[in-house]
Amino acid sequence: MDRNPDDTAEDAPQARLILVEQSGAKHEIPQPSPVSGMIEAERVIQRHGPRLRQVKLVSQYRAIARWKAEELAEAPS
């Protein structure tokens, strides 16, 4: 049976937002799309920037965007 490459499981996230706290604790937040992941990353950085070491947006094992602590400290409020 041939599969259409556009077919995906309805509940499968298209991207994951990975938050790494200063303590090293890691949190993965599923995102419905890379675009919504970028929007959520911006919100998380504004709210929790000083507590985070790194924020990454990953889609199918590939990093789309990454912010490190020194970049988060420079982010406008």
All heavy atoms as a GROMACS GRO file, in nm:
protein
  606
    1MET      N    1   0.084  -0.118   0.000
    1MET     CA    2   0.000   0.000   0.000
    1MET      C    3   0.089   0.124   0.000
    1MET      O    4   0.177   0.138   0.082
    1MET     CB    5  -0.090  -0.004   0.123
    1MET     CG    6  -0.176   0.117   0.139
    1MET     SD    7  -0.281   0.094   0.284
    1MET     CE    8  -0.397   0.219   0.250
    2ASP      N    9   0.065   0.212  -0.094
    2ASP     CA   10   0.142   0.336  -0.102
    2ASP      C   11   0.090   0.436  -0.001
    2ASP      O   12  -0.030   0.448   0.020
    2ASP     CB   13   0.131   0.398  -0.243
    2ASP     CG   14   0.208   0.316  -0.345
    2ASP    OD1   15   0.302   0.246  -0.303
    2ASP    OD2   16   0.173   0.323  -0.464
    3ARG      N   17   0.184   0.509   0.060
    3ARG     CA   18   0.148   0.612   0.157
    3ARG      C   19   0.174   0.748   0.099
    3ARG      O   20   0.278   0.770   0.038
    3ARG     CB   21   0.235   0.596   0.281
    3ARG     CG   22   0.158   0.554   0.401
    3ARG     CD   23   0.250   0.561   0.518
    3ARG     NE   24   0.226   0.686   0.586
    3ARG     CZ   25   0.188   0.694   0.712
    3ARG    NH1   26   0.176   0.587   0.783
    3ARG    NH2   27   0.167   0.809   0.768
    4ASN      N   28   0.082   0.836   0.119
    4ASN     CA   29   0.099   0.974   0.076
    4ASN      C   30   0.194   1.042   0.175
    4ASN      O   31   0.169   1.039   0.295
    4ASN     CB   32  -0.038   1.044   0.074
    4ASN     CG   33  -0.030   1.186   0.025
    4ASN    OD1   34   0.079   1.245   0.018
    4ASN    ND2   35  -0.143   1.242  -0.009
    5PRO      N   36   0.304   1.104   0.130
    5PRO     CA   37   0.398   1.168   0.223
    5PRO      C   38   0.335   1.282   0.302
    5PRO      O   39   0.386   1.321   0.406
    5PRO     CB   40   0.511   1.219   0.134
    5PRO     CG   41   0.462   1.210  -0.005
    5PRO     CD   42   0.346   1.115  -0.008
    6ASP      N   43   0.222   1.334   0.254
    6ASP     CA   44   0.155   1.441   0.328
    6ASP      C   45   0.069   1.389   0.442
    6ASP      O   46   0.023   1.465   0.526
    6ASP     CB   47   0.068   1.525   0.234
    6ASP     CG   48   0.151   1.601   0.132
    6ASP    OD1   49   0.267   1.633   0.165
    6ASP    OD2   50   0.100   1.627   0.022
    7ASP      N   51   0.046   1.256   0.446
    7ASP     CA   52  -0.034   1.197   0.554
    7ASP      C   53   0.051   1.191   0.680
    7ASP      O   54   0.162   1.138   0.680
    7ASP     CB   55  -0.078   1.055   0.518
    7ASP     CG   56  -0.184   1.054   0.410
    7ASP    OD1   57  -0.244   1.161   0.384
    7ASP    OD2   58  -0.207   0.946   0.351
    8THR      N   59  -0.002   1.244   0.788
    8THR     CA   60   0.066   1.236   0.916
    8THR      C   61  -0.039   1.200   1.021
    8THR      O   62  -0.157   1.224   1.003
    8THR     CB   63   0.132   1.369   0.957
    8THR    OG1   64   0.032   1.470   0.958
    8THR    CG2   65   0.243   1.407   0.861
    9ALA      N   66   0.005   1.144   1.130
    9ALA     CA   67  -0.087   1.114   1.239
    9ALA      C   68  -0.141   1.245   1.294
    9ALA      O   69  -0.066   1.342   1.310
    9ALA     CB   70  -0.014   1.036   1.348
   10GLU      N   71  -0.269   1.247   1.323
   10GLU     CA   72  -0.332   1.371   1.369
   10GLU      C   73  -0.271   1.425   1.497
   10GLU      O   74  -0.257   1.544   1.514
   10GLU     CB   75  -0.482   1.349   1.391
   10GLU     CG   76  -0.560   1.342   1.263
   10GLU     CD   77  -0.708   1.326   1.292
   10GLU    OE1   78  -0.755   1.379   1.393
   10GLU    OE2   79  -0.774   1.259   1.213
   11ASP      N   80  -0.234   1.335   1.587
   11ASP     CA   81  -0.184   1.381   1.716
   11ASP      C   82  -0.032   1.393   1.721
   11ASP      O   83   0.024   1.427   1.824
   11ASP     CB   84  -0.232   1.288   1.827
   11ASP     CG   85  -0.191   1.144   1.804
   11ASP    OD1   86  -0.141   1.111   1.695
   11ASP    OD2   87  -0.210   1.064   1.897
   12ALA      N   88   0.038   1.368   1.612
   12ALA     CA   89   0.183   1.378   1.611
   12ALA      C   90   0.225   1.524   1.603
   12ALA      O   91   0.184   1.595   1.511
   12ALA     CB   92   0.241   1.301   1.493
   13PRO      N   93   0.305   1.572   1.699
   13PRO     CA   94   0.351   1.710   1.693
   13PRO      C   95   0.446   1.731   1.576
   13PRO      O   96   0.524   1.642   1.542
   13PRO     CB   97   0.421   1.732   1.826
   13PRO     CG   98   0.458   1.596   1.873
   13PRO     CD   99   0.357   1.501   1.815
   14GLN      N  100   0.438   1.846   1.513
   14GLN     CA  101   0.525   1.878   1.401
   14GLN      C  102   0.657   1.938   1.447
   14GLN      O  103   0.751   1.945   1.371
   14GLN     CB  104   0.453   1.975   1.307
   14GLN     CG  105   0.329   1.916   1.245
   14GLN     CD  106   0.360   1.796   1.157
   14GLN    OE1  107   0.449   1.799   1.075
   14GLN    NE2  108   0.288   1.687   1.178
   15ALA      N  109   0.660   1.984   1.572
   15ALA     CA  110   0.782   2.044   1.628
   15ALA      C  111   0.780   2.028   1.779
   15ALA      O  112   0.676   2.000   1.838
   15ALA     CB  113   0.790   2.192   1.589
   16ARG      N  114   0.897   2.046   1.841
   16ARG     CA  115   0.908   2.041   1.987
   16ARG      C  116   0.989   2.161   2.033
   16ARG      O  117   1.093   2.191   1.976
   16ARG     CB  118   0.977   1.913   2.032
   16ARG     CG  119   0.898   1.789   2.005
   16ARG     CD  120   0.965   1.663   2.057
   16ARG     NE  121   1.110   1.661   2.058
   16ARG     CZ  122   1.187   1.626   1.956
   16ARG    NH1  123   1.135   1.593   1.841
   16ARG    NH2  124   1.318   1.623   1.968
   17LEU      N  125   0.939   2.225   2.135
   17LEU     CA  126   1.012   2.334   2.198
   17LEU      C  127   1.083   2.273   2.318
   17LEU      O  128   1.020   2.210   2.403
   17LEU     CB  129   0.913   2.443   2.242
   17LEU     CG  130   0.971   2.575   2.288
   17LEU    CD1  131   1.056   2.638   2.180
   17LEU    CD2  132   0.859   2.669   2.328
   18ILE      N  133   1.215   2.284   2.322
   18ILE     CA  134   1.294   2.226   2.430
   18ILE      C  135   1.351   2.339   2.514
   18ILE      O  136   1.424   2.424   2.464
   18ILE     CB  137   1.406   2.136   2.375
   18ILE    CG1  138   1.345   2.026   2.289
   18ILE    CG2  139   1.490   2.079   2.489
   18ILE    CD1  140   1.446   1.943   2.214
   19LEU      N  141   1.315   2.338   2.642
   19LEU     CA  142   1.361   2.440   2.736
   19LEU      C  143   1.462   2.375   2.829
   19LEU      O  144   1.434   2.270   2.889
   19LEU     CB  145   1.245   2.494   2.818
   19LEU     CG  146   1.120   2.537   2.740
   19LEU    CD1  147   1.011   2.579   2.835
   19LEU    CD2  148   1.154   2.648   2.643
   20VAL      N  149   1.579   2.436   2.844
   20VAL     CA  150   1.681   2.387   2.937
   20VAL      C  151   1.699   2.495   3.043
   20VAL      O  152   1.740   2.607   3.011
   20VAL     CB  153   1.814   2.357   2.865
   20VAL    CG1  154   1.915   2.301   2.964
   20VAL    CG2  155   1.793   2.261   2.749
   21GLU      N  156   1.664   2.460   3.166
   21GLU     CA  157   1.677   2.555   3.277
   21GLU      C  158   1.824   2.570   3.317
   21GLU      O  159   1.908   2.487   3.283
   21GLU     CB  160   1.596   2.507   3.397
   21GLU     CG  161   1.448   2.503   3.371
   21GLU     CD  162   1.371   2.457   3.494
   21GLU    OE1  163   1.426   2.459   3.606
   21GLU    OE2  164   1.254   2.419   3.477
   22GLN      N  165   1.854   2.675   3.393
   22GLN     CA  166   1.989   2.696   3.443
   22GLN      C  167   2.037   2.575   3.523
   22GLN      O  168   2.155   2.542   3.523
   22GLN     CB  169   1.996   2.823   3.530
   22GLN     CG  170   1.978   2.951   3.452
   22GLN     CD  171   2.092   2.982   3.358
   22GLN    OE1  172   2.201   2.927   3.366
   22GLN    NE2  173   2.067   3.073   3.265
   23SER      N  174   1.945   2.507   3.592
   23SER     CA  175   1.980   2.389   3.672
   23SER      C  176   2.012   2.267   3.586
   23SER      O  177   2.064   2.168   3.637
   23SER     CB  178   1.863   2.354   3.765
   23SER     OG  179   1.752   2.311   3.687
   24GLY      N  180   1.979   2.274   3.457
   24GLY     CA  181   2.001   2.162   3.368
   24GLY      C  182   1.875   2.081   3.341
   24GLY      O  183   1.874   1.994   3.254
   25ALA      N  184   1.767   2.109   3.414
   25ALA     CA  185   1.640   2.039   3.391
   25ALA      C  186   1.589   2.072   3.251
   25ALA      O  187   1.598   2.185   3.206
   25ALA     CB  188   1.537   2.080   3.496
   26LYS      N  189   1.539   1.969   3.183
   26LYS     CA  190   1.494   1.984   3.045
   26LYS      C  191   1.344   1.961   3.037
   26LYS      O  192   1.292   1.870   3.100
   26LYS     CB  193   1.565   1.878   2.961
   26LYS     CG  194   1.598   1.919   2.822
   26LYS     CD  195   1.656   1.801   2.748
   26LYS     CE  196   1.797   1.827   2.706
   26LYS     NZ  197   1.848   1.727   2.614
   27HIS      N  198   1.276   2.043   2.958
   27HIS     CA  199   1.132   2.029   2.936
   27HIS      C  200   1.106   2.033   2.786
   27HIS      O  201   1.156   2.121   2.717
   27HIS     CB  202   1.054   2.143   3.002
   27HIS     CG  203   1.084   2.160   3.146
   27HIS    ND1  204   1.028   2.082   3.244
   27HIS    CD2  205   1.169   2.244   3.210
   27HIS    CE1  206   1.075   2.118   3.362
   27HIS    NE2  207   1.161   2.216   3.344
   28GLU      N  208   1.028   1.936   2.736
   28GLU     CA  209   0.990   1.934   2.595
   28GLU      C  210   0.842   1.965   2.584
   28GLU      O  211   0.760   1.904   2.652
   28GLU     CB  212   1.018   1.798   2.532
   28GLU     CG  213   1.166   1.772   2.516
   28GLU     CD  214   1.195   1.654   2.426
   28GLU    OE1  215   1.112   1.621   2.339
   28GLU    OE2  216   1.303   1.596   2.443
   29ILE      N  217   0.808   2.061   2.499
   29ILE     CA  218   0.670   2.102   2.480
   29ILE      C  219   0.633   2.079   2.333
   29ILE      O  220   0.686   2.147   2.245
   29ILE     CB  221   0.651   2.251   2.516
   29ILE    CG1  222   0.700   2.277   2.659
   29ILE    CG2  223   0.505   2.292   2.499
   29ILE    CD1  224   0.712   2.424   2.694
   30PRO      N  225   0.545   1.983   2.305
   30PRO     CA  226   0.504   1.958   2.167
   30PRO      C  227   0.434   2.081   2.107
   30PRO      O  228   0.359   2.150   2.177
   30PRO     CB  229   0.405   1.841   2.178
   30PRO     CG  230   0.428   1.783   2.313
   30PRO     CD  231   0.480   1.893   2.399
   31GLN      N  232   0.461   2.106   1.981
   31GLN     CA  233   0.400   2.219   1.910
   31GLN      C  234   0.333   2.167   1.782
   31GLN      O  235   0.388   2.079   1.716
   31GLN     CB  236   0.507   2.322   1.873
   31GLN     CG  237   0.578   2.383   1.992
   31GLN     CD  238   0.485   2.464   2.079
   31GLN    OE1  239   0.414   2.551   2.031
   31GLN    NE2  240   0.485   2.435   2.208
   32PRO      N  241   0.219   2.224   1.746
   32PRO     CA  242   0.150   2.176   1.627
   32PRO      C  243   0.222   2.210   1.496
   32PRO      O  244   0.202   2.143   1.396
   32PRO     CB  245   0.013   2.244   1.634
   32PRO     CG  246   0.031   2.359   1.726
   32PRO     CD  247   0.143   2.324   1.819
   33SER      N  248   0.309   2.312   1.498
   33SER     CA  249   0.383   2.350   1.378
   33SER      C  250   0.508   2.428   1.419
   33SER      O  251   0.515   2.482   1.530
   33SER     CB  252   0.296   2.438   1.288
   33SER     OG  253   0.281   2.566   1.344
   34PRO      N  254   0.607   2.435   1.330
   34PRO     CA  255   0.726   2.516   1.359
   34PRO      C  256   0.691   2.664   1.383
   34PRO      O  257   0.751   2.728   1.469
   34PRO     CB  258   0.812   2.498   1.235
   34PRO     CG  259   0.774   2.363   1.182
   34PRO     CD  260   0.626   2.354   1.208
   35VAL      N  261   0.594   2.716   1.311
   35VAL     CA  262   0.556   2.857   1.328
   35VAL      C  263   0.499   2.880   1.467
   35VAL      O  264   0.538   2.975   1.537
   35VAL     CB  265   0.455   2.900   1.219
   35VAL    CG1  266   0.401   3.039   1.248
   35VAL    CG2  267   0.519   2.896   1.082
   36SER      N  268   0.410   2.793   1.512
   36SER     CA  269   0.356   2.810   1.647
   36SER      C  270   0.465   2.789   1.751
   36SER      O  271   0.463   2.851   1.858
   36SER     CB  272   0.237   2.718   1.672
   36SER     OG  273   0.276   2.583   1.665
   37GLY      N  274   0.564   2.705   1.720
   37GLY     CA  275   0.678   2.686   1.810
   37GLY      C  276   0.760   2.812   1.825
   37GLY      O  277   0.806   2.845   1.935
   38MET      N  278   0.779   2.886   1.716
   38MET     CA  279   0.853   3.013   1.723
   38MET      C  280   0.777   3.115   1.809
   38MET      O  281   0.837   3.186   1.889
   38MET     CB  282   0.875   3.070   1.583
   38MET     CG  283   0.970   2.989   1.497
   38MET     SD  284   1.140   2.996   1.554
   38MET     CE  285   1.187   3.156   1.495
   39ILE      N  286   0.645   3.120   1.792
   39ILE     CA  287   0.563   3.213   1.871
   39ILE      C  288   0.570   3.177   2.018
   39ILE      O  289   0.589   3.264   2.103
   39ILE     CB  290   0.417   3.211   1.819
   39ILE    CG1  291   0.412   3.271   1.678
   39ILE    CG2  292   0.324   3.286   1.914
   39ILE    CD1  293   0.281   3.247   1.606
   40GLU      N  294   0.559   3.048   2.050
   40GLU     CA  295   0.565   3.004   2.189
   40GLU      C  296   0.705   3.028   2.246
   40GLU      O  297   0.719   3.066   2.363
   40GLU     CB  298   0.526   2.858   2.201
   40GLU     CG  299   0.519   2.807   2.342
   40GLU     CD  300   0.415   2.877   2.428
   40GLU    OE1  301   0.321   2.939   2.374
   40GLU    OE2  302   0.428   2.871   2.552
   41ALA      N  303   0.809   3.009   2.167
   41ALA     CA  304   0.946   3.034   2.214
   41ALA      C  305   0.961   3.180   2.256
   41ALA      O  306   1.020   3.211   2.360
   41ALA     CB  307   1.047   3.000   2.105
   42GLU      N  308   0.908   3.271   2.176
   42GLU     CA  309   0.914   3.413   2.210
   42GLU      C  310   0.844   3.442   2.342
   42GLU      O  311   0.896   3.514   2.427
   42GLU     CB  312   0.851   3.495   2.098
   42GLU     CG  313   0.864   3.645   2.120
   42GLU     CD  314   0.808   3.725   2.003
   42GLU    OE1  315   0.812   3.677   1.888
   42GLU    OE2  316   0.761   3.836   2.029
   43ARG      N  317   0.728   3.382   2.362
   43ARG     CA  318   0.654   3.402   2.488
   43ARG      C  319   0.732   3.347   2.607
   43ARG      O  320   0.740   3.412   2.711
   43ARG     CB  321   0.518   3.331   2.480
   43ARG     CG  322   0.422   3.398   2.387
   43ARG     CD  323   0.291   3.323   2.386
   43ARG     NE  324   0.202   3.378   2.285
   43ARG     CZ  325   0.111   3.310   2.220
   43ARG    NH1  326   0.093   3.182   2.246
   43ARG    NH2  327   0.035   3.368   2.131
   44VAL      N  328   0.788   3.228   2.591
   44VAL     CA  329   0.864   3.166   2.700
   44VAL      C  330   0.987   3.250   2.734
   44VAL      O  331   1.018   3.272   2.852
   44VAL     CB  332   0.905   3.022   2.661
   44VAL    CG1  333   1.008   2.966   2.757
   44VAL    CG2  334   0.782   2.932   2.656
   45ILE      N  335   1.056   3.299   2.634
   45ILE     CA  336   1.176   3.380   2.657
   45ILE      C  337   1.139   3.508   2.732
   45ILE      O  338   1.209   3.549   2.824
   45ILE     CB  339   1.248   3.410   2.523
   45ILE    CG1  340   1.311   3.283   2.469
   45ILE    CG2  341   1.351   3.521   2.540
   45ILE    CD1  342   1.360   3.292   2.326
   46GLN      N  343   1.028   3.571   2.694
   46GLN     CA  344   0.986   3.694   2.762
   46GLN      C  345   0.949   3.667   2.908
   46GLN      O  346   0.980   3.748   2.995
   46GLN     CB  347   0.868   3.757   2.689
   46GLN     CG  348   0.906   3.820   2.558
   46GLN     CD  349   0.786   3.872   2.481
   46GLN    OE1  350   0.672   3.849   2.517
   46GLN    NE2  351   0.812   3.943   2.371
   47ARG      N  352   0.886   3.554   2.934
   47ARG     CA  353   0.840   3.524   3.071
   47ARG      C  354   0.949   3.466   3.159
   47ARG      O  355   0.956   3.495   3.278
   47ARG     CB  356   0.725   3.424   3.066
   47ARG     CG  357   0.598   3.481   3.015
   47ARG     CD  358   0.486   3.377   3.026
   47ARG     NE  359   0.379   3.412   2.936
   47ARG     CZ  360   0.311   3.328   2.862
   47ARG    NH1  361   0.338   3.199   2.865
   47ARG    NH2  362   0.215   3.370   2.782
   48HIS      N  363   1.032   3.378   3.104
   48HIS     CA  364   1.123   3.298   3.187
   48HIS      C  365   1.269   3.307   3.145
   48HIS      O  366   1.351   3.226   3.192
   48HIS     CB  367   1.080   3.151   3.182
   48HIS     CG  368   0.937   3.128   3.217
   48HIS    ND1  369   0.888   3.144   3.345
   48HIS    CD2  370   0.830   3.095   3.140
   48HIS    CE1  371   0.758   3.118   3.346
   48HIS    NE2  372   0.719   3.089   3.221
   49GLY      N  373   1.304   3.401   3.060
   49GLY     CA  374   1.440   3.413   3.008
   49GLY      C  375   1.552   3.396   3.108
   49GLY      O  376   1.642   3.314   3.087
   50PRO      N  377   1.551   3.468   3.222
   50PRO     CA  378   1.663   3.458   3.316
   50PRO      C  379   1.679   3.319   3.379
   50PRO      O  380   1.787   3.283   3.422
   50PRO     CB  381   1.629   3.560   3.425
   50PRO     CG  382   1.534   3.656   3.359
   50PRO     CD  383   1.459   3.576   3.256
   51ARG      N  384   1.572   3.240   3.383
   51ARG     CA  385   1.580   3.106   3.443
   51ARG      C  386   1.625   2.999   3.343
   51ARG      O  387   1.646   2.885   3.381
   51ARG     CB  388   1.445   3.065   3.501
   51ARG     CG  389   1.402   3.153   3.615
   51ARG     CD  390   1.280   3.103   3.684
   51ARG     NE  391   1.183   3.043   3.592
   51ARG     CZ  392   1.060   3.010   3.627
   51ARG    NH1  393   1.019   3.033   3.749
   51ARG    NH2  394   0.979   2.957   3.540
   52LEU      N  395   1.638   3.038   3.217
   52LEU     CA  396   1.670   2.941   3.113
   52LEU      C  397   1.815   2.948   3.067
   52LEU      O  398   1.871   3.056   3.055
   52LEU     CB  399   1.578   2.962   2.992
   52LEU     CG  400   1.428   2.947   3.020
   52LEU    CD1  401   1.348   2.991   2.899
   52LEU    CD2  402   1.396   2.804   3.057
   53ARG      N  403   1.873   2.833   3.042
   53ARG     CA  404   2.008   2.826   2.986
   53ARG      C  405   2.000   2.824   2.834
   53ARG      O  406   2.084   2.882   2.766
   53ARG     CB  407   2.076   2.698   3.036
   53ARG     CG  408   2.218   2.683   2.985
   53ARG     CD  409   2.277   2.550   3.022
   53ARG     NE  410   2.276   2.528   3.165
   53ARG     CZ  411   2.303   2.412   3.223
   53ARG    NH1  412   2.332   2.307   3.150
   53ARG    NH2  413   2.302   2.400   3.354
   54GLN      N  414   1.897   2.755   2.782
   54GLN     CA  415   1.886   2.740   2.637
   54GLN      C  416   1.741   2.710   2.598
   54GLN      O  417   1.669   2.644   2.673
   54GLN     CB  418   1.977   2.627   2.591
   54GLN     CG  419   1.987   2.612   2.442
   54GLN     CD  420   2.084   2.502   2.404
   54GLN    OE1  421   2.062   2.386   2.435
   54GLN    NE2  422   2.192   2.540   2.338
   55VAL      N  423   1.700   2.759   2.482
   55VAL     CA  424   1.571   2.728   2.424
   55VAL      C  425   1.597   2.681   2.282
   55VAL      O  426   1.670   2.745   2.208
   55VAL     CB  427   1.478   2.854   2.421
   55VAL    CG1  428   1.347   2.823   2.352
   55VAL    CG2  429   1.454   2.906   2.562
   56LYS      N  430   1.539   2.565   2.246
   56LYS     CA  431   1.558   2.510   2.112
   56LYS      C  432   1.422   2.476   2.053
   56LYS      O  433   1.333   2.432   2.124
   56LYS     CB  434   1.641   2.382   2.114
   56LYS     CG  435   1.785   2.402   2.144
   56LYS     CD  436   1.867   2.279   2.116
   56LYS     CE  437   1.845   2.173   2.220
   56LYS     NZ  438   1.938   2.060   2.206
   57LEU      N  439   1.410   2.494   1.923
   57LEU     CA  440   1.294   2.450   1.849
   57LEU      C  441   1.341   2.343   1.752
   57LEU      O  442   1.430   2.367   1.670
   57LEU     CB  443   1.229   2.566   1.774
   57LEU     CG  444   1.102   2.532   1.695
   57LEU    CD1  445   0.993   2.479   1.787
   57LEU    CD2  446   1.054   2.654   1.621
   58VAL      N  447   1.285   2.223   1.764
   58VAL     CA  448   1.329   2.108   1.686
   58VAL      C  449   1.212   2.053   1.606
   58VAL      O  450   1.101   2.042   1.657
   58VAL     CB  451   1.385   1.998   1.780
   58VAL    CG1  452   1.426   1.875   1.702
   58VAL    CG2  453   1.499   2.052   1.862
   59SER      N  454   1.238   2.019   1.480
   59SER     CA  455   1.138   1.957   1.395
   59SER      C  456   1.200   1.833   1.332
   59SER      O  457   1.301   1.844   1.262
   59SER     CB  458   1.090   2.052   1.287
   59SER     OG  459   0.995   1.990   1.203
   60GLN      N  460   1.145   1.719   1.361
   60GLN     CA  461   1.194   1.592   1.308
   60GLN      C  462   1.345   1.577   1.324
   60GLN      O  463   1.417   1.557   1.227
   60GLN     CB  464   1.150   1.574   1.164
   60GLN     CG  465   1.000   1.570   1.149
   60GLN     CD  466   0.957   1.541   1.007
   60GLN    OE1  467   1.038   1.531   0.916
   60GLN    NE2  468   0.828   1.527   0.987
   61TYR      N  469   1.393   1.590   1.444
   61TYR     CA  470   1.534   1.570   1.480
   61TYR      C  471   1.629   1.676   1.427
   61TYR      O  472   1.750   1.659   1.431
   61TYR     CB  473   1.582   1.430   1.437
   61TYR     CG  474   1.494   1.321   1.487
   61TYR    CD1  475   1.410   1.252   1.400
   61TYR    CD2  476   1.491   1.288   1.622
   61TYR    CE1  477   1.326   1.152   1.447
   61TYR    CE2  478   1.407   1.189   1.669
   61TYR     CZ  479   1.325   1.121   1.581
   61TYR     OH  480   1.242   1.023   1.627
   62ARG      N  481   1.576   1.785   1.374
   62ARG     CA  482   1.662   1.893   1.323
   62ARG      C  483   1.630   2.022   1.397
   62ARG      O  484   1.514   2.062   1.406
   62ARG     CB  485   1.636   1.911   1.174
   62ARG     CG  486   1.743   1.996   1.108
   62ARG     CD  487   1.723   2.002   0.958
   62ARG     NE  488   1.661   2.132   0.931
   62ARG     CZ  489   1.559   2.152   0.852
   62ARG    NH1  490   1.503   2.053   0.788
   62ARG    NH2  491   1.510   2.271   0.834
   63ALA      N  492   1.732   2.086   1.451
   63ALA     CA  493   1.712   2.214   1.520
   63ALA      C  494   1.677   2.321   1.418
   63ALA      O  495   1.748   2.339   1.319
   63ALA     CB  496   1.837   2.253   1.597
   64ILE      N  497   1.567   2.389   1.441
   64ILE     CA  498   1.524   2.498   1.354
   64ILE      C  499   1.578   2.630   1.408
   64ILE      O  500   1.619   2.716   1.332
   64ILE     CB  501   1.371   2.504   1.347
   64ILE    CG1  502   1.316   2.376   1.285
   64ILE    CG2  503   1.324   2.626   1.269
   64ILE    CD1  504   1.167   2.365   1.291
   65ALA      N  505   1.576   2.644   1.541
   65ALA     CA  506   1.623   2.768   1.604
   65ALA      C  507   1.678   2.733   1.742
   65ALA      O  508   1.635   2.636   1.804
   65ALA     CB  509   1.509   2.868   1.616
   66ARG      N  510   1.774   2.814   1.787
   66ARG     CA  511   1.833   2.792   1.919
   66ARG      C  512   1.872   2.927   1.979
   66ARG      O  513   1.928   3.013   1.910
   66ARG     CB  514   1.957   2.705   1.906
   66ARG     CG  515   2.024   2.676   2.036
   66ARG     CD  516   2.149   2.597   2.018
   66ARG     NE  517   2.140   2.509   1.903
   66ARG     CZ  518   2.203   2.395   1.890
   66ARG    NH1  519   2.282   2.354   1.985
   66ARG    NH2  520   2.191   2.323   1.783
   67TRP      N  521   1.839   2.944   2.105
   67TRP     CA  522   1.878   3.064   2.179
   67TRP      C  523   1.953   3.019   2.302
   67TRP      O  524   1.910   2.929   2.373
   67TRP     CB  525   1.755   3.144   2.222
   67TRP     CG  526   1.670   3.192   2.110
   67TRP    CD1  527   1.678   3.312   2.046
   67TRP    CD2  528   1.562   3.122   2.046
   67TRP    NE1  529   1.583   3.320   1.948
   67TRP    CE2  530   1.510   3.205   1.945
   67TRP    CE3  531   1.503   2.996   2.064
   67TRP    CZ2  532   1.404   3.168   1.865
   67TRP    CZ3  533   1.398   2.959   1.984
   67TRP    CH2  534   1.349   3.045   1.886
   68LYS      N  535   2.068   3.081   2.331
   68LYS     CA  536   2.147   3.048   2.449
   68LYS      C  537   2.132   3.159   2.553
   68LYS      O  538   2.088   3.269   2.521
   68LYS     CB  539   2.293   3.029   2.411
   68LYS     CG  540   2.311   2.908   2.322
   68LYS     CD  541   2.456   2.878   2.299
   68LYS     CE  542   2.466   2.751   2.215
   68LYS     NZ  543   2.602   2.707   2.200
   69ALA      N  544   2.172   3.130   2.677
   69ALA     CA  545   2.151   3.221   2.790
   69ALA      C  546   2.201   3.361   2.762
   69ALA      O  547   2.131   3.458   2.788
   69ALA     CB  548   2.217   3.164   2.915
   70GLU      N  549   2.321   3.374   2.705
   70GLU     CA  550   2.375   3.509   2.681
   70GLU      C  551   2.289   3.585   2.580
   70GLU      O  552   2.274   3.707   2.589
   70GLU     CB  553   2.521   3.505   2.638
   70GLU     CG  554   2.550   3.421   2.515
   70GLU     CD  555   2.582   3.274   2.546
   70GLU    OE1  556   2.568   3.231   2.661
   70GLU    OE2  557   2.620   3.204   2.453
   71GLU      N  558   2.229   3.514   2.486
   71GLU     CA  559   2.139   3.580   2.389
   71GLU      C  560   2.006   3.616   2.456
   71GLU      O  561   1.946   3.718   2.424
   71GLU     CB  562   2.113   3.487   2.272
   71GLU     CG  563   2.237   3.456   2.192
   71GLU     CD  564   2.220   3.338   2.098
   71GLU    OE1  565   2.118   3.267   2.109
   71GLU    OE2  566   2.307   3.318   2.013
   72LEU      N  567   1.959   3.530   2.548
   72LEU     CA  568   1.833   3.555   2.618
   72LEU      C  569   1.844   3.680   2.706
   72LEU      O  570   1.750   3.756   2.720
   72LEU     CB  571   1.791   3.436   2.702
   72LEU     CG  572   1.763   3.306   2.626
   72LEU    CD1  573   1.733   3.194   2.722
   72LEU    CD2  574   1.650   3.324   2.527
   73ALA      N  575   1.962   3.701   2.765
   73ALA     CA  576   1.983   3.816   2.852
   73ALA      C  577   1.976   3.946   2.773
   73ALA      O  578   1.939   4.051   2.826
   73ALA     CB  579   2.118   3.805   2.922
   74GLU      N  580   2.009   3.940   2.644
   74GLU     CA  581   2.007   4.058   2.560
   74GLU      C  582   1.872   4.082   2.494
   74GLU      O  583   1.852   4.184   2.428
   74GLU     CB  584   2.113   4.044   2.449
   74GLU     CG  585   2.254   4.035   2.504
   74GLU     CD  586   2.354   3.997   2.396
   74GLU    OE1  587   2.314   3.985   2.278
   74GLU    OE2  588   2.471   3.980   2.430
   75ALA      N  589   1.778   3.988   2.508
   75ALA     CA  590   1.647   4.001   2.443
   75ALA      C  591   1.572   4.120   2.499
   75ALA      O  592   1.570   4.144   2.619
   75ALA     CB  593   1.566   3.873   2.466
   76PRO      N  594   1.510   4.200   2.410
   76PRO     CA  595   1.433   4.316   2.456
   76PRO      C  596   1.312   4.273   2.537
   76PRO      O  597   1.253   4.170   2.512
   76PRO     CB  598   1.391   4.385   2.327
   76PRO     CG  599   1.408   4.284   2.219
   76PRO     CD  600   1.506   4.182   2.267
   77SER      N  601   1.274   4.352   2.634
   77SER     CA  602   1.158   4.321   2.720
   77SER      C  603   1.030   4.365   2.655
   77SER      O  604   1.021   4.457   2.585
   77SER     CB  605   1.170   4.393   2.852
   77SER     OG  606   1.292   4.365   2.911
   0.00000   0.00000   0.00000
